[in-house]
């Protein structure tokens, strides 16, 4: 297993709030433990009892706590469950979070002795901490998905954990980040909900190339993908880095962009053991030979930095294993002429109101010969809209479960279409009250309920 920053740095996750001076604790900063005999000055940070604290003026011997005005709570250490309870004698600066009467609250600015309440201008309700809302910790025996499975590997037709045992990952794909990206929809709280309340194993980061995507600002989109991947990593989930080929459908037309992007991505994240590369989302109107040529150009670039992370290769016919192009012969075309390389899987996408029993039967047969990853799927029509067919979706899910095929559902967004799993306009209430019908269904699937 590769060493990661998580293995030798004290991982700290930002509370999402700011200190009085606007400082946010970084996710990978090292923070020393508080010492009672050490003097601290304004700006010094320490860790104590699961939180990161900042000193606001000189102090020595004052133990960090919400009730000690010299200290302000500015961060939460990885693995700390929830926020501490509000106390009437606490001193809270803007951005600090607490629980009170089953809800999570964030202080809007300095407050002392003011009880969190809906009618208060001093506090904002950010969600529910009540277990009746099922917003429970993501830990299973105190471990995140990456803690449990470690560096993934492909063995035969199976995606396996670090010990070589087959594993099925379940999670969500973002919508295109040019529309639903960082601060447009994705926020630390939104990802907290996915990791904690949903207990998701993975998050796929969908970066379109055209349609206002990467080609318009390569540096900017690279930075945004890196930011989201870091946030996913901090929450112990696997991150799929998706080069979202859509239109044009021939990935060779974006080869220059892909070479630059994956060279930078692989170099940036080579030390992580939670990365999955999806090198071409949905090739279409192109033959398998062209897709294979593209893959065998990009894979060595990734392997020049990262020899272990799984790579998912898109398949012709909108990642249908060729079924949408040449029918039942599609998978055999790949079996007879596979992509050269190790730790490779092939993408299959389905939308259960469009695809049905025939596609399910073909998928089940193909899974006996090929390592498959469903990097995108939905309960609705292939357009992302229209009525959901949950019976058909469940039938697909049964096949995925039977064959340990991992999947990412489309899409983790508040899109107005059926595929949006949060109600349109959701910005701060990440409880089940804000889910759409689609969201309620897939959340239960991810949680195994």
N, C-alpha and C positions, 0 to 999 in steps of 0.2 A: 504494500500500500504506500502511496506517495505521502511524504510529510506535507502538512499544510500549516498555514499560519495558525489555524485553530489548535494545532498540537503543541505549539510552544509560546503562544501569546495568550494573555487573559482576554477572552473574547468579551466585548462589551457591546450591548445593543442600545441604541439611542432610545430614550423614552418618547422621542418625537417632539419634545418640548425644548425650550430655550432657557438658559439661565438669564439672569438680569442683564448680562452684557451680550447676550446673543450667542454664546458658545454652545455648540452641540458636541457631545462626546463622540468621537469617532468609533466606528465598529471594531477596529483592530488596534486601538491604542493600548499600550501597556500602562496600567495604573497600579501603583504600589498600595499595599494595605496600610490603613491608618495605624499610627504608632502613638501611644499616649504620652511618651516623653519627647516627642519631636515637635518643633515649632513649625507652623504653617503660616503662609502669608497670602494676601489677596491673589486669587487665581490658581493656587495650588489645588491639585485634585488627588483624591484618595479613594480606595475601595473599602467598604465596610458593610458587613451584614447584607451582602447581595446587591448593594447599590454603589454608584459612583457619586462622590460629593465634592463640591467646590467650596473652598474657604473664601469668605468675602472680606475678611480683614484678619489681622494677626490673631492667632489662637495657639494655645498649647495646653493639652490635657482636656480640652472640651471634646467629648465623644460625639461623632457625627450622628445627628438625629434631626427629625423634622421639628422637634421642640427646642433645638439650639439654634438661635438666630444667626450665629456666625457661619453656619454651614447651610448650603443649599443642595438639594438632591438633583443631579443633572443627568443621571444615566442609570441603567439597569444592567447588571451582569448577566451574561448568557446562562440560562438554566434557572434564573430566578422566576418563581411563579407569581405572575400578576403584580399589582401595585399594593402598597401598604394601606391599611385602613386610615381614613381621615381621623384626626384627633382635634379636639377643640382648642388645645393649647399649642398646636402646631403652627409653624411659620412657613408659608408656601409662596414661592416666587412663581412668576409666570411660566407656564409650561410644565410644572410639576403635576404628576398624576397620582390620584388616590382612588380607593374604593370607598363607597358609602351607601349603605342600605341596598346592596345588590347591584349598584351601578358603578361604572368607572367615570371619573371626572378629571378635567384638566383645569388648572388655575389659569385665568386670563391675565392676571397680574398679581402683585403682592397682596396676600390676604392672611389675616390672623384672626382666628375665632369665628369666621364666617362659614356656616354650614353649607355644604354643596346642596343646591336645590335648583329646580328648573327655572324659577323666577329670579334667580340671582344673576347679576351682571358679572360677578366675580368668577363664576364657574361655568364650564361647558360640559354637558354630558357627552361622552364619546363612545359609550357602549354599555353592555351589560356584563357584569361579572358573576351573575347569578347562574348557578349550574342548571337551573330549570330551563335556561335558554340554550343549553348544550354548548356554551362557549367555554369548554374545558381545556386544560393544558394538552399540548400535542405529545407529551412524553408517554412513552410506553416503557416501564421500568426506568424512567428518568432519561430516556435516550431519544434523540431525534432520528429521522430516517437515515441520515448519513452516519450517525453513530452506530446504528444497528447493522447497516449493510456495507459501509466502507466503499472502497474502490470497486466499481462494477467491472465485470468482464463478460465476454461472450464465449460460451463453451458449446460448440455444436449449434443447435437451434435455440439455446436458452440464454437469456440474460441472467447472470449470476452475481451473487455478492462476493465479497473478498475471500470468503471461505470456499467458494465454488458451488454454493447451493443456489438453485433457481430462485428468482425473486420477481414479483410483479409489483411495479410501481404504479400508483394512481395519483392523478393530479389534474391541474388545469393549464390551459394555454392562455396567455394574454391575447387581447386583440392587437391589431397593429399599433405599435408604440408611437407612430406619428400622430395617432388620434387619441389613444388611451394610454399614453406613456407616463413617465414619472411626473408627478404633480398635475397631470391632466386627468388621470384616474388613479394610477398606482401611487400609493403612499406607504410609509412604514406601517400604519394601522391596517391598511388593506391587506398587506402581506402578513401581518400578525394574525389576522382572521383566518387566512388560508392555512398558515402553519399550525395555529393553535386550535381554533374552533373547528376547522375542517380536518385537521390531522393529515394534510396532504403530504405526499412524498416528494412531489416535484412541481416546478413551475416552468413552463415553456415561455421563452421570451421571443415573441413574434416580431422580427424586424423585416418589414417589407423593403424591397430594393427600389422598385418604382412606386408610383402612386403617392408621391410626396415623401418617400422613404430615403434610404441610404444614399442613393445617387445624388440627392439634392444637398447633402451635407455629411460626407463620409466621417469627418472628424467628430461632428456633433453626435451622430448616431452611434459611433463607436463608444464615445464617452457615456452615452445614456445606457447602452447595453451593459457596459462595465458596471455602472452604478446599480442597475437592477440585479445583475448577477451577484454582486457583493451583498446586496440586501437579502437575496434568496439564500446565499451561503450562510450569512449570519444567523438565519433561522433554521439551519440544519436540513434544508431541502436540497434536492438535486435540481440543477438548472440546465434546461435544454436551450442552447444558443441556436436559434432558428434563422437561417438565411432564407427569407420568405419569398422564394421564386414563385411568381404568380402570373404575371403578364409583362414581358414575353415568357412563354413557357419553356423555351430552350435555354437551359442553364449556361450553355457555352456563350450566349450573348452577354452574360454578366460575368464572364470569367475573370476579367481584370479586377472588377470590384471584389469578387470572391477571393481572389488571391491576396489582395491587400487586407481584406477584413479578417480572414481566418489566420493569416500570419500574425496580425496584431492580437486577435483573440487568444490564440493558442499560447503566444508568448506571455500575455498578461495573466492567464489563469492556469499555467502549467503546473503550479504547485498544489492545485486543489484536487480533491478526489471526489467531487460532486458534479463534474461537468460532463455533459453529453452534447456533442456537436451534431446538428441537423443541417447538412450542407446544401440541400436544395429541397424546398418545401413541396411543391406540386408541379413537377415537370409535365408539360402537356403539349400536344401537337408536335411531338419529337419522338424519335425511336430510341430503343434501349441502348444502342451502340453509342449514341451521343451522350446520354446520361452517364454511361459507364466511362467514357472518355473524360468527361468533366470530373467525375468522382476520382478517377485515378490521377488527375492533375492536382486536385485540392487535398486529398488525403496525405500525400507526402509532405505538403506544407505544414499541415497540423502535426504530423509525426516528427517533424524537425524540432518541435518544441515539447510535444506531449506524446509519449509513446503508449499511453494506457487508456485514456478516456474513450468510451464507446463513441462511434460515429454512425449516424443514421443516414443512409443513402435514400433519397427520394426515388420513386419508381414512376414509370411512364403512366399516362392516363390519369393525371391528378393524384398520384401516389395511390393507385388502385392495384398495384402489382401487375399492371398492364391489363387488368380485366376490362376496364372501360375502353381500351383500344382494340385488343385482339382476342377478347373473350378468355375462355378457360386456358388457352395456351400462354397467357401472360406470365404466370409464375414460372412455368417451365423454361421460358426464355431466360429468366434470371438464373435458374438452377443450372442451365447448360452453359451460361457465360457469366459467372459471378464476378463481382468487383474484387480486384486483388487487394489484400490487406488483412489485418487482424482486428479483432474487436469491432466488427462491422455488423450492422443490422439493416433491414430494409423497411421502408415506411409503408404503412397501409392506413388510408383514411376512409372513414365511412360516416354517412349521415342517414340515420335509421329510418326517416320518413321517405327517403329516396331509394336507399339500398335495402335489400331484404334477404329472403331465404337463400336465393342463389348466391349472392355475395358471401353470406355466412358460410355456406357449404364450401365455397372455393377457398375462403380464408382458413377454415379448419384443415382442409387438405394441404394448403401451402405451408401451414405451420409445422407440418411433419418434415418439411424439407428445408425451410428457410428460417433464420432468426428474424423475427418481425417485431416492430415497435409501432403501435398506433399513436403517432405523435399528434393526431388531430381527429376528433370525432364529435358527433352531436346527435341529439334526439330528434332534430327537426330536418327540414329539407336541406339539400346541399347548398342552397343559397344562404343558409344561416337563418332563414325565416320560415314561415308557415307553421302549421300545427305540429307538435311533437307526437311521435309514435313511441311511447315508453315501452310497450310490449316488444316491439322490434329492437329497441335499444337494449332492453334487458337480455334478449336472446343473443345479441352481439356480446354483451358483457359476460354472459355465461361461457361463450367460446373463449374469450380472452382469459377468463379465470381458469378454465380447464387446461389452457396451454401456457399459463404463466406469461401472457403477453401484456406488457406495460402499456399505459395509455394516458393521454392528456385530452381533456374535454375542452371544447370551444364554446364560449370564451369567458375569461375572467375579466368582466367589464360590466358597465351599465348600458350597453348598447340597446337601442330601442327594439332591435329584432328579437325573435324568440331565443336566439343563442345567448343573449345577454343574461347573466345569472343574477345580477343585482338590478334592482328597480332603477329606472332611468332617473338620474339626478342624485344617486347615492354618493355622499361625500364623507360622512362621518359616523353613520350608524351601521356598524358592521355586524349586527345581530341578525338572527333568522327573520326578524320582522321586515327586513329590507330585501329579502330574496324574492326572485320571481319563481314561478312554477318550475322552470328549468333548474334554477338554482337549488330549490328545495330537493329536487330529485337527485341531482348529481352530488350534492353534499352528502346525502345519505349513502350513495354509492362509495364515495371516497372514504367515509367513516366506517364503512362495512356494516351499515345498519339495514 
